[in-house]
Each structure stands twice: as C-alpha cells, then as structure tokens.
Amino acid sequence: MLRDALGLVRPRGRVALVGYTAGREFTVDLADFLLADVALLPVNLMSRGREVAADAERMLGELASGELTLPIERYGLDRLAEAVERLRTGEAVGKVALDLS
C-alpha cells in the first residue's frame, strides 16, 4: 500500500510511516520515487518515546481542552475520489482522513 500511496502525494509532500503490520520490507521503483519527489518519514516512538512524552502529554491536554484543534477533513469510502482530488490539488485543509466505518 505504501508504494501505491506515494503516487497520491503532491510533489515535495511528505508521507509519515507509522508501524509495519504489512511486513518489514517494501520495494519501490526508484525512478518513480525520485520523480514523485516525496519525503518518507518514519515515526519511531519506540526509540524516542521518552524524548517526546512531555510534549505529547501537553498536546493531549490542549486537545482535550479545545485550546489546540486539528483541522481534519473526513470522507467516507464512497467519497474517496473527492478526497484524493482535494489532496492532489492542494485544496484540502489540514489532514484528510478516510472513514472506513
């Protein structure tokens, strides 16, 4: 899935990789990856947990109180094409989430 998702990210965009439930390795066509100009960023809290714990706790409190808000556009699976188009054109505000429920 990661390999296929890289093509959905706008040039010079970023992809955060969290976990590896689908396996520990993936292959990507290097030419496509370079042309896409996408940064692949690992989210590794296994080795950085203590380093970010205080910030995470503070931010969770700010989220709970409403002091911090995160703009999220939510789309059902039936609106996947619309969500992808908003990402592709840069019109999306904040994060785009696909609701599979």
Phi and psi restraints in degrees (range 20) as a CNS / XPLOR table:
assign (resid 1 and name C) (resid 2 and name N)
       (resid 2 and name CA) (resid 2 and name C) 1.0 -58.7 20.0 2
assign (resid 2 and name N) (resid 2 and name CA)
       (resid 2 and name C) (resid 3 and name N) 1.0 -44.8 20.0 2
assign (resid 2 and name C) (resid 3 and name N)
       (resid 3 and name CA) (resid 3 and name C) 1.0 -58.4 20.0 2
assign (resid 3 and name N) (resid 3 and name CA)
       (resid 3 and name C) (resid 4 and name N) 1.0 -44.1 20.0 2
assign (resid 3 and name C) (resid 4 and name N)
       (resid 4 and name CA) (resid 4 and name C) 1.0 -69.6 20.0 2
assign (resid 4 and name N) (resid 4 and name CA)
       (resid 4 and name C) (resid 5 and name N) 1.0 -33.4 20.0 2
assign (resid 4 and name C) (resid 5 and name N)
       (resid 5 and name CA) (resid 5 and name C) 1.0 -70.8 20.0 2
assign (resid 5 and name N) (resid 5 and name CA)
       (resid 5 and name C) (resid 6 and name N) 1.0 -26.3 20.0 2
assign (resid 5 and name C) (resid 6 and name N)
       (resid 6 and name CA) (resid 6 and name C) 1.0 -57.9 20.0 2
assign (resid 6 and name N) (resid 6 and name CA)
       (resid 6 and name C) (resid 7 and name N) 1.0 -34.5 20.0 2
assign (resid 6 and name C) (resid 7 and name N)
       (resid 7 and name CA) (resid 7 and name C) 1.0 -70.6 20.0 2
assign (resid 7 and name N) (resid 7 and name CA)
       (resid 7 and name C) (resid 8 and name N) 1.0 -13.8 20.0 2
assign (resid 7 and name C) (resid 8 and name N)
       (resid 8 and name CA) (resid 8 and name C) 1.0 -90.8 20.0 2
assign (resid 8 and name N) (resid 8 and name CA)
       (resid 8 and name C) (resid 9 and name N) 1.0 -8.4 20.0 2
assign (resid 8 and name C) (resid 9 and name N)
       (resid 9 and name CA) (resid 9 and name C) 1.0 -91.3 20.0 2
assign (resid 9 and name N) (resid 9 and name CA)
       (resid 9 and name C) (resid 10 and name N) 1.0 137.5 20.0 2
assign (resid 9 and name C) (resid 10 and name N)
       (resid 10 and name CA) (resid 10 and name C) 1.0 -67.1 20.0 2
assign (resid 10 and name N) (resid 10 and name CA)
       (resid 10 and name C) (resid 11 and name N) 1.0 154.2 20.0 2
assign (resid 10 and name C) (resid 11 and name N)
       (resid 11 and name CA) (resid 11 and name C) 1.0 -53.9 20.0 2
assign (resid 11 and name N) (resid 11 and name CA)
       (resid 11 and name C) (resid 12 and name N) 1.0 138.7 20.0 2
assign (resid 11 and name C) (resid 12 and name N)
       (resid 12 and name CA) (resid 12 and name C) 1.0 66.6 20.0 2
assign (resid 12 and name N) (resid 12 and name CA)
       (resid 12 and name C) (resid 13 and name N) 1.0 17.0 20.0 2
assign (resid 12 and name C) (resid 13 and name N)
       (resid 13 and name CA) (resid 13 and name C) 1.0 -81.8 20.0 2
assign (resid 13 and name N) (resid 13 and name CA)
       (resid 13 and name C) (resid 14 and name N) 1.0 178.9 20.0 2
assign (resid 13 and name C) (resid 14 and name N)
       (resid 14 and name CA) (resid 14 and name C) 1.0 -129.6 20.0 2
assign (resid 14 and name N) (resid 14 and name CA)
       (resid 14 and name C) (resid 15 and name N) 1.0 144.2 20.0 2
assign (resid 14 and name C) (resid 15 and name N)
       (resid 15 and name CA) (resid 15 and name C) 1.0 -120.8 20.0 2
assign (resid 15 and name N) (resid 15 and name CA)
       (resid 15 and name C) (resid 16 and name N) 1.0 126.3 20.0 2
assign (resid 15 and name C) (resid 16 and name N)
       (resid 16 and name CA) (resid 16 and name C) 1.0 -97.4 20.0 2
assign (resid 16 and name N) (resid 16 and name CA)
       (resid 16 and name C) (resid 17 and name N) 1.0 125.0 20.0 2
assign (resid 16 and name C) (resid 17 and name N)
       (resid 17 and name CA) (resid 17 and name C) 1.0 -99.1 20.0 2
assign (resid 17 and name N) (resid 17 and name CA)
       (resid 17 and name C) (resid 18 and name N) 1.0 115.3 20.0 2
assign (resid 17 and name C) (resid 18 and name N)
       (resid 18 and name CA) (resid 18 and name C) 1.0 -118.6 20.0 2
assign (resid 18 and name N) (resid 18 and name CA)
       (resid 18 and name C) (resid 19 and name N) 1.0 115.3 20.0 2
assign (resid 18 and name C) (resid 19 and name N)
       (resid 19 and name CA) (resid 19 and name C) 1.0 78.6 20.0 2
assign (resid 19 and name N) (resid 19 and name CA)
       (resid 19 and name C) (resid 20 and name N) 1.0 175.6 20.0 2
assign (resid 19 and name C) (resid 20 and name N)
       (resid 20 and name CA) (resid 20 and name C) 1.0 -151.4 20.0 2
assign (resid 20 and name N) (resid 20 and name CA)
       (resid 20 and name C) (resid 21 and name N) 1.0 51.7 20.0 2
assign (resid 20 and name C) (resid 21 and name N)
       (resid 21 and name CA) (resid 21 and name C) 1.0 -67.9 20.0 2
assign (resid 21 and name N) (resid 21 and name CA)
       (resid 21 and name C) (resid 22 and name N) 1.0 -20.6 20.0 2
assign (resid 21 and name C) (resid 22 and name N)
       (resid 22 and name CA) (resid 22 and name C) 1.0 -90.1 20.0 2
assign (resid 22 and name N) (resid 22 and name CA)
       (resid 22 and name C) (resid 23 and name N) 1.0 3.6 20.0 2
assign (resid 22 and name C) (resid 23 and name N)
       (resid 23 and name CA) (resid 23 and name C) 1.0 131.9 20.0 2
assign (resid 23 and name N) (resid 23 and name CA)
       (resid 23 and name C) (resid 24 and name N) 1.0 169.2 20.0 2
assign (resid 23 and name C) (resid 24 and name N)
       (resid 24 and name CA) (resid 24 and name C) 1.0 -98.8 20.0 2
assign (resid 24 and name N) (resid 24 and name CA)
       (resid 24 and name C) (resid 25 and name N) 1.0 -2.1 20.0 2
assign (resid 24 and name C) (resid 25 and name N)
       (resid 25 and name CA) (resid 25 and name C) 1.0 -134.9 20.0 2
assign (resid 25 and name N) (resid 25 and name CA)
       (resid 25 and name C) (resid 26 and name N) 1.0 151.3 20.0 2
assign (resid 25 and name C) (resid 26 and name N)
       (resid 26 and name CA) (resid 26 and name C) 1.0 -147.4 20.0 2
assign (resid 26 and name N) (resid 26 and name CA)
       (resid 26 and name C) (resid 27 and name N) 1.0 155.4 20.0 2
assign (resid 26 and name C) (resid 27 and name N)
       (resid 27 and name CA) (resid 27 and name C) 1.0 -115.9 20.0 2
assign (resid 27 and name N) (resid 27 and name CA)
       (resid 27 and name C) (resid 28 and name N) 1.0 150.4 20.0 2
assign (resid 27 and name C) (resid 28 and name N)
       (resid 28 and name CA) (resid 28 and name C) 1.0 -143.6 20.0 2
assign (resid 28 and name N) (resid 28 and name CA)
       (resid 28 and name C) (resid 29 and name N) 1.0 143.8 20.0 2
assign (resid 28 and name C) (resid 29 and name N)
       (resid 29 and name CA) (resid 29 and name C) 1.0 -72.5 20.0 2
assign (resid 29 and name N) (resid 29 and name CA)
       (resid 29 and name C) (resid 30 and name N) 1.0 116.0 20.0 2
assign (resid 29 and name C) (resid 30 and name N)
       (resid 30 and name CA) (resid 30 and name C) 1.0 -60.0 20.0 2
assign (resid 30 and name N) (resid 30 and name CA)
       (resid 30 and name C) (resid 31 and name N) 1.0 -39.5 20.0 2
assign (resid 30 and name C) (resid 31 and name N)
       (resid 31 and name CA) (resid 31 and name C) 1.0 -62.6 20.0 2
assign (resid 31 and name N) (resid 31 and name CA)
       (resid 31 and name C) (resid 32 and name N) 1.0 -44.8 20.0 2
assign (resid 31 and name C) (resid 32 and name N)
       (resid 32 and name CA) (resid 32 and name C) 1.0 -63.2 20.0 2
assign (resid 32 and name N) (resid 32 and name CA)
       (resid 32 and name C) (resid 33 and name N) 1.0 -41.6 20.0 2
assign (resid 32 and name C) (resid 33 and name N)
       (resid 33 and name CA) (resid 33 and name C) 1.0 -62.9 20.0 2
assign (resid 33 and name N) (resid 33 and name CA)
       (resid 33 and name C) (resid 34 and name N) 1.0 -45.7 20.0 2
assign (resid 33 and name C) (resid 34 and name N)
       (resid 34 and name CA) (resid 34 and name C) 1.0 -66.3 20.0 2
assign (resid 34 and name N) (resid 34 and name CA)
       (resid 34 and name C) (resid 35 and name N) 1.0 -40.0 20.0 2
assign (resid 34 and name C) (resid 35 and name N)
       (resid 35 and name CA) (resid 35 and name C) 1.0 -66.7 20.0 2
assign (resid 35 and name N) (resid 35 and name CA)
       (resid 35 and name C) (resid 36 and name N) 1.0 -34.4 20.0 2
assign (resid 35 and name C) (resid 36 and name N)
       (resid 36 and name CA) (resid 36 and name C) 1.0 -67.9 20.0 2
assign (resid 36 and name N) (resid 36 and name CA)
       (resid 36 and name C) (resid 37 and name N) 1.0 -27.0 20.0 2
assign (resid 36 and name C) (resid 37 and name N)
       (resid 37 and name CA) (resid 37 and name C) 1.0 55.1 20.0 2
assign (resid 37 and name N) (resid 37 and name CA)
       (resid 37 and name C) (resid 38 and name N) 1.0 51.6 20.0 2
assign (resid 37 and name C) (resid 38 and name N)
       (resid 38 and name CA) (resid 38 and name C) 1.0 -112.8 20.0 2
assign (resid 38 and name N) (resid 38 and name CA)
       (resid 38 and name C) (resid 39 and name N) 1.0 137.6 20.0 2
assign (resid 38 and name C) (resid 39 and name N)
       (resid 39 and name CA) (resid 39 and name C) 1.0 -91.5 20.0 2
assign (resid 39 and name N) (resid 39 and name CA)
       (resid 39 and name C) (resid 40 and name N) 1.0 131.1 20.0 2
assign (resid 39 and name C) (resid 40 and name N)
       (resid 40 and name CA) (resid 40 and name C) 1.0 -104.6 20.0 2
assign (resid 40 and name N) (resid 40 and name CA)
       (resid 40 and name C) (resid 41 and name N) 1.0 113.3 20.0 2
assign (resid 40 and name C) (resid 41 and name N)
       (resid 41 and name CA) (resid 41 and name C) 1.0 -112.5 20.0 2
assign (resid 41 and name N) (resid 41 and name CA)
       (resid 41 and name C) (resid 42 and name N) 1.0 119.2 20.0 2
assign (resid 41 and name C) (resid 42 and name N)
       (resid 42 and name CA) (resid 42 and name C) 1.0 -77.7 20.0 2
assign (resid 42 and name N) (resid 42 and name CA)
       (resid 42 and name C) (resid 43 and name N) 1.0 137.5 20.0 2
assign (resid 42 and name C) (resid 43 and name N)
       (resid 43 and name CA) (resid 43 and name C) 1.0 -102.2 20.0 2
assign (resid 43 and name N) (resid 43 and name CA)
       (resid 43 and name C) (resid 44 and name N) 1.0 104.5 20.0 2
assign (resid 43 and name C) (resid 44 and name N)
       (resid 44 and name CA) (resid 44 and name C) 1.0 -119.3 20.0 2
assign (resid 44 and name N) (resid 44 and name CA)
       (resid 44 and name C) (resid 45 and name N) 1.0 88.6 20.0 2
assign (resid 44 and name C) (resid 45 and name N)
       (resid 45 and name CA) (resid 45 and name C) 1.0 -87.4 20.0 2
assign (resid 45 and name N) (resid 45 and name CA)
       (resid 45 and name C) (resid 46 and name N) 1.0 -5.7 20.0 2
assign (resid 45 and name C) (resid 46 and name N)
       (resid 46 and name CA) (resid 46 and name C) 1.0 -65.1 20.0 2
assign (resid 46 and name N) (resid 46 and name CA)
       (resid 46 and name C) (resid 47 and name N) 1.0 -38.7 20.0 2
assign (resid 46 and name C) (resid 47 and name N)
       (resid 47 and name CA) (resid 47 and name C) 1.0 -103.5 20.0 2
assign (resid 47 and name N) (resid 47 and name CA)
       (resid 47 and name C) (resid 48 and name N) 1.0 -9.5 20.0 2
assign (resid 47 and name C) (resid 48 and name N)
       (resid 48 and name CA) (resid 48 and name C) 1.0 -118.2 20.0 2
assign (resid 48 and name N) (resid 48 and name CA)
       (resid 48 and name C) (resid 49 and name N) 1.0 11.4 20.0 2
assign (resid 48 and name C) (resid 49 and name N)
       (resid 49 and name CA) (resid 49 and name C) 1.0 -55.0 20.0 2
assign (resid 49 and name N) (resid 49 and name CA)
       (resid 49 and name C) (resid 50 and name N) 1.0 -49.5 20.0 2
assign (resid 49 and name C) (resid 50 and name N)
       (resid 50 and name CA) (resid 50 and name C) 1.0 -65.3 20.0 2
assign (resid 50 and name N) (resid 50 and name CA)
       (resid 50 and name C) (resid 51 and name N) 1.0 -35.6 20.0 2
assign (resid 50 and name C) (resid 51 and name N)
       (resid 51 and name CA) (resid 51 and name C) 1.0 -63.0 20.0 2
assign (resid 51 and name N) (resid 51 and name CA)
       (resid 51 and name C) (resid 52 and name N) 1.0 -35.0 20.0 2
assign (resid 51 and name C) (resid 52 and name N)
       (resid 52 and name CA) (resid 52 and name C) 1.0 -107.7 20.0 2
assign (resid 52 and name N) (resid 52 and name CA)
       (resid 52 and name C) (resid 53 and name N) 1.0 -0.7 20.0 2
assign (resid 52 and name C) (resid 53 and name N)
       (resid 53 and name CA) (resid 53 and name C) 1.0 -58.5 20.0 2
assign (resid 53 and name N) (resid 53 and name CA)
       (resid 53 and name C) (resid 54 and name N) 1.0 -46.1 20.0 2
assign (resid 53 and name C) (resid 54 and name N)
       (resid 54 and name CA) (resid 54 and name C) 1.0 -64.3 20.0 2
assign (resid 54 and name N) (resid 54 and name CA)
       (resid 54 and name C) (resid 55 and name N) 1.0 -42.6 20.0 2
assign (resid 54 and name C) (resid 55 and name N)
       (resid 55 and name CA) (resid 55 and name C) 1.0 -65.3 20.0 2
assign (resid 55 and name N) (resid 55 and name CA)
       (resid 55 and name C) (resid 56 and name N) 1.0 -41.7 20.0 2
assign (resid 55 and name C) (resid 56 and name N)
       (resid 56 and name CA) (resid 56 and name C) 1.0 -63.1 20.0 2
assign (resid 56 and name N) (resid 56 and name CA)
       (resid 56 and name C) (resid 57 and name N) 1.0 -42.5 20.0 2
assign (resid 56 and name C) (resid 57 and name N)
       (resid 57 and name CA) (resid 57 and name C) 1.0 -63.5 20.0 2
assign (resid 57 and name N) (resid 57 and name CA)
       (resid 57 and name C) (resid 58 and name N) 1.0 -43.7 20.0 2
assign (resid 57 and name C) (resid 58 and name N)
       (resid 58 and name CA) (resid 58 and name C) 1.0 -62.2 20.0 2
assign (resid 58 and name N) (resid 58 and name CA)
       (resid 58 and name C) (resid 59 and name N) 1.0 -46.2 20.0 2
assign (resid 58 and name C) (resid 59 and name N)
       (resid 59 and name CA) (resid 59 and name C) 1.0 -66.7 20.0 2
assign (resid 59 and name N) (resid 59 and name CA)
       (resid 59 and name C) (resid 60 and name N) 1.0 -37.0 20.0 2
assign (resid 59 and name C) (resid 60 and name N)
       (resid 60 and name CA) (resid 60 and name C) 1.0 -62.2 20.0 2
assign (resid 60 and name N) (resid 60 and name CA)
       (resid 60 and name C) (resid 61 and name N) 1.0 -40.5 20.0 2
assign (resid 60 and name C) (resid 61 and name N)
       (resid 61 and name CA) (resid 61 and name C) 1.0 -62.4 20.0 2
assign (resid 61 and name N) (resid 61 and name CA)
       (resid 61 and name C) (resid 62 and name N) 1.0 -42.4 20.0 2
assign (resid 61 and name C) (resid 62 and name N)
       (resid 62 and name CA) (resid 62 and name C) 1.0 -66.8 20.0 2
assign (resid 62 and name N) (resid 62 and name CA)
       (resid 62 and name C) (resid 63 and name N) 1.0 -35.6 20.0 2
assign (resid 62 and name C) (resid 63 and name N)
       (resid 63 and name CA) (resid 63 and name C) 1.0 -65.6 20.0 2
assign (resid 63 and name N) (resid 63 and name CA)
       (resid 63 and name C) (resid 64 and name N) 1.0 -44.8 20.0 2
assign (resid 63 and name C) (resid 64 and name N)
       (resid 64 and name CA) (resid 64 and name C) 1.0 -63.2 20.0 2
assign (resid 64 and name N) (resid 64 and name CA)
       (resid 64 and name C) (resid 65 and name N) 1.0 -36.6 20.0 2
assign (resid 64 and name C) (resid 65 and name N)
       (resid 65 and name CA) (resid 65 and name C) 1.0 -82.8 20.0 2
assign (resid 65 and name N) (resid 65 and name CA)
       (resid 65 and name C) (resid 66 and name N) 1.0 -13.5 20.0 2
assign (resid 65 and name C) (resid 66 and name N)
       (resid 66 and name CA) (resid 66 and name C) 1.0 89.9 20.0 2
assign (resid 66 and name N) (resid 66 and name CA)
       (resid 66 and name C) (resid 67 and name N) 1.0 -2.3 20.0 2
assign (resid 66 and name C) (resid 67 and name N)
       (resid 67 and name CA) (resid 67 and name C) 1.0 -65.3 20.0 2
assign (resid 67 and name N) (resid 67 and name CA)
       (resid 67 and name C) (resid 68 and name N) 1.0 -34.0 20.0 2
assign (resid 67 and name C) (resid 68 and name N)
       (resid 68 and name CA) (resid 68 and name C) 1.0 -115.1 20.0 2
assign (resid 68 and name N) (resid 68 and name CA)
       (resid 68 and name C) (resid 69 and name N) 1.0 129.1 20.0 2
assign (resid 68 and name C) (resid 69 and name N)
       (resid 69 and name CA) (resid 69 and name C) 1.0 -124.5 20.0 2
assign (resid 69 and name N) (resid 69 and name CA)
       (resid 69 and name C) (resid 70 and name N) 1.0 150.8 20.0 2
assign (resid 69 and name C) (resid 70 and name N)
       (resid 70 and name CA) (resid 70 and name C) 1.0 -120.3 20.0 2
assign (resid 70 and name N) (resid 70 and name CA)
       (resid 70 and name C) (resid 71 and name N) 1.0 116.5 20.0 2
assign (resid 70 and name C) (resid 71 and name N)
       (resid 71 and name CA) (resid 71 and name C) 1.0 -70.0 20.0 2
assign (resid 71 and name N) (resid 71 and name CA)
       (resid 71 and name C) (resid 72 and name N) 1.0 124.7 20.0 2
assign (resid 71 and name C) (resid 72 and name N)
       (resid 72 and name CA) (resid 72 and name C) 1.0 -135.7 20.0 2
assign (resid 72 and name N) (resid 72 and name CA)
       (resid 72 and name C) (resid 73 and name N) 1.0 130.2 20.0 2
assign (resid 72 and name C) (resid 73 and name N)
       (resid 73 and name CA) (resid 73 and name C) 1.0 -99.5 20.0 2
assign (resid 73 and name N) (resid 73 and name CA)
       (resid 73 and name C) (resid 74 and name N) 1.0 123.8 20.0 2
assign (resid 73 and name C) (resid 74 and name N)
       (resid 74 and name CA) (resid 74 and name C) 1.0 -107.9 20.0 2
assign (resid 74 and name N) (resid 74 and name CA)
       (resid 74 and name C) (resid 75 and name N) 1.0 137.0 20.0 2
assign (resid 74 and name C) (resid 75 and name N)
       (resid 75 and name CA) (resid 75 and name C) 1.0 -133.4 20.0 2
assign (resid 75 and name N) (resid 75 and name CA)
       (resid 75 and name C) (resid 76 and name N) 1.0 140.6 20.0 2
assign (resid 75 and name C) (resid 76 and name N)
       (resid 76 and name CA) (resid 76 and name C) 1.0 -78.4 20.0 2
assign (resid 76 and name N) (resid 76 and name CA)
       (resid 76 and name C) (resid 77 and name N) 1.0 165.4 20.0 2
assign (resid 76 and name C) (resid 77 and name N)
       (resid 77 and name CA) (resid 77 and name C) 1.0 -57.6 20.0 2
assign (resid 77 and name N) (resid 77 and name CA)
       (resid 77 and name C) (resid 78 and name N) 1.0 -31.8 20.0 2
assign (resid 77 and name C) (resid 78 and name N)
       (resid 78 and name CA) (resid 78 and name C) 1.0 -68.6 20.0 2
assign (resid 78 and name N) (resid 78 and name CA)
       (resid 78 and name C) (resid 79 and name N) 1.0 -12.3 20.0 2
assign (resid 78 and name C) (resid 79 and name N)
       (resid 79 and name CA) (resid 79 and name C) 1.0 -115.2 20.0 2
assign (resid 79 and name N) (resid 79 and name CA)
       (resid 79 and name C) (resid 80 and name N) 1.0 22.9 20.0 2
assign (resid 79 and name C) (resid 80 and name N)
       (resid 80 and name CA) (resid 80 and name C) 1.0 -56.6 20.0 2
assign (resid 80 and name N) (resid 80 and name CA)
       (resid 80 and name C) (resid 81 and name N) 1.0 -45.0 20.0 2
assign (resid 80 and name C) (resid 81 and name N)
       (resid 81 and name CA) (resid 81 and name C) 1.0 -60.0 20.0 2
assign (resid 81 and name N) (resid 81 and name CA)
       (resid 81 and name C) (resid 82 and name N) 1.0 -40.3 20.0 2
assign (resid 81 and name C) (resid 82 and name N)
       (resid 82 and name CA) (resid 82 and name C) 1.0 -64.4 20.0 2
assign (resid 82 and name N) (resid 82 and name CA)
       (resid 82 and name C) (resid 83 and name N) 1.0 -43.1 20.0 2
assign (resid 82 and name C) (resid 83 and name N)
       (resid 83 and name CA) (resid 83 and name C) 1.0 -62.2 20.0 2
assign (resid 83 and name N) (resid 83 and name CA)
       (resid 83 and name C) (resid 84 and name N) 1.0 -45.2 20.0 2
assign (resid 83 and name C) (resid 84 and name N)
       (resid 84 and name CA) (resid 84 and name C) 1.0 -63.3 20.0 2
assign (resid 84 and name N) (resid 84 and name CA)
       (resid 84 and name C) (resid 85 and name N) 1.0 -41.2 20.0 2
assign (resid 84 and name C) (resid 85 and name N)
       (resid 85 and name CA) (resid 85 and name C) 1.0 -63.9 20.0 2
assign (resid 85 and name N) (resid 85 and name CA)
       (resid 85 and name C) (resid 86 and name N) 1.0 -40.1 20.0 2
assign (resid 85 and name C) (resid 86 and name N)
       (resid 86 and name CA) (resid 86 and name C) 1.0 -65.4 20.0 2
assign (resid 86 and name N) (resid 86 and name CA)
       (resid 86 and name C) (resid 87 and name N) 1.0 -37.0 20.0 2
assign (resid 86 and name C) (resid 87 and name N)
       (resid 87 and name CA) (resid 87 and name C) 1.0 -67.3 20.0 2
assign (resid 87 and name N) (resid 87 and name CA)
       (resid 87 and name C) (resid 88 and name N) 1.0 -45.5 20.0 2
assign (resid 87 and name C) (resid 88 and name N)
       (resid 88 and name CA) (resid 88 and name C) 1.0 -62.3 20.0 2
assign (resid 88 and name N) (resid 88 and name CA)
       (resid 88 and name C) (resid 89 and name N) 1.0 -38.6 20.0 2
assign (resid 88 and name C) (resid 89 and name N)
       (resid 89 and name CA) (resid 89 and name C) 1.0 -87.8 20.0 2
assign (resid 89 and name N) (resid 89 and name CA)
       (resid 89 and name C) (resid 90 and name N) 1.0 -8.9 20.0 2
assign (resid 89 and name C) (resid 90 and name N)
       (resid 90 and name CA) (resid 90 and name C) 1.0 80.1 20.0 2
assign (resid 90 and name N) (resid 90 and name CA)
       (resid 90 and name C) (resid 91 and name N) 1.0 10.5 20.0 2
assign (resid 90 and name C) (resid 91 and name N)
       (resid 91 and name CA) (resid 91 and name C) 1.0 -82.0 20.0 2
assign (resid 91 and name N) (resid 91 and name CA)
       (resid 91 and name C) (resid 92 and name N) 1.0 -14.6 20.0 2
assign (resid 91 and name C) (resid 92 and name N)
       (resid 92 and name CA) (resid 92 and name C) 1.0 -65.7 20.0 2
assign (resid 92 and name N) (resid 92 and name CA)
       (resid 92 and name C) (resid 93 and name N) 1.0 142.6 20.0 2
assign (resid 92 and name C) (resid 93 and name N)
       (resid 93 and name CA) (resid 93 and name C) 1.0 -105.8 20.0 2
assign (resid 93 and name N) (resid 93 and name CA)
       (resid 93 and name C) (resid 94 and name N) 1.0 119.4 20.0 2
assign (resid 93 and name C) (resid 94 and name N)
       (resid 94 and name CA) (resid 94 and name C) 1.0 75.0 20.0 2
assign (resid 94 and name N) (resid 94 and name CA)
       (resid 94 and name C) (resid 95 and name N) 1.0 -143.6 20.0 2
assign (resid 94 and name C) (resid 95 and name N)
       (resid 95 and name CA) (resid 95 and name C) 1.0 -92.3 20.0 2
assign (resid 95 and name N) (resid 95 and name CA)
       (resid 95 and name C) (resid 96 and name N) 1.0 152.3 20.0 2
assign (resid 95 and name C) (resid 96 and name N)
       (resid 96 and name CA) (resid 96 and name C) 1.0 -111.9 20.0 2
assign (resid 96 and name N) (resid 96 and name CA)
       (resid 96 and name C) (resid 97 and name N) 1.0 125.1 20.0 2
assign (resid 96 and name C) (resid 97 and name N)
       (resid 97 and name CA) (resid 97 and name C) 1.0 -119.4 20.0 2
assign (resid 97 and name N) (resid 97 and name CA)
       (resid 97 and name C) (resid 98 and name N) 1.0 138.3 20.0 2
assign (resid 97 and name C) (resid 98 and name N)
       (resid 98 and name CA) (resid 98 and name C) 1.0 -100.5 20.0 2
assign (resid 98 and name N) (resid 98 and name CA)
       (resid 98 and name C) (resid 99 and name N) 1.0 117.3 20.0 2
assign (resid 98 and name C) (resid 99 and name N)
       (resid 99 and name CA) (resid 99 and name C) 1.0 -89.0 20.0 2
assign (resid 99 and name N) (resid 99 and name CA)
       (resid 99 and name C) (resid 100 and name N) 1.0 112.2 20.0 2
assign (resid 99 and name C) (resid 100 and name N)
       (resid 100 and name CA) (resid 100 and name C) 1.0 -93.9 20.0 2
assign (resid 100 and name N) (resid 100 and name CA)
       (resid 100 and name C) (resid 101 and name N) 1.0 5.2 20.0 2
